[in-house]
């Protein structure tokens, strides 16, 4: 679909190292955008990467 990569909930959980329940909470709190088609929830890889980049905090040098 327009060259976009879509990830399953399981893929996103592994990528973010979170549980399925935490992923659901992220959806409920509108933290992660998602697409629901016929009951199946998928996530655009570019949306996940954008959110990670937007919330990136670099370590302070010692």
N, C-alpha and C positions, 0 to 999 in steps of 0.2 A: 504494500500500500504506500505508494509514493516514495519508495526507498526507505521507509521508516521501519525500525526493528521494534517489535512488540514483545514484552516479557510477561510470563505468567506470574502469578502471585508467589509461587515457589521460587522462581528465579530471582525475584526482587528480595524475598526473605534472605536468600543466600547472599546476594550482592550486598545488602545492608546489614547482614548479621542480626536480624530481628526475627521474632516469632510471627506466626500467622495472626495472632491476636494483636500484636503491636502494629502490624501492617494494616489491619482493619481499623485500628484507632487512628492511624495516620490518614486514612480515607475519611473517617468520620469527622476529624478535625480539619479537613481540607488542606492537609499538609502535602499529600501526593495526589496529583491529578490521575484519573483513570478513565477507562472506557469500559462500558458494560454492554455486551452483546449476547442476547439470549441467555442471560444469567451468568455468563462467563465474564470475569473481570480481568482485563489486561492493562498493561502500563507501557507507555512509550518510553523507550530507552533514553531518548533525548531529554524528556522531562525529568527523569531520574538524575541524569548527569547535570542538568541545569540546576536542580535543587541542591545537589551536592556541592557544586561550584559556588553557588550563591551563599551557602552556609559554611564554607571552608574557613577555618581559623588556623593560621600558621603558628607553629611553635615559636615561642619567644627565645631568642638566642641567650645563651648563658653568659 
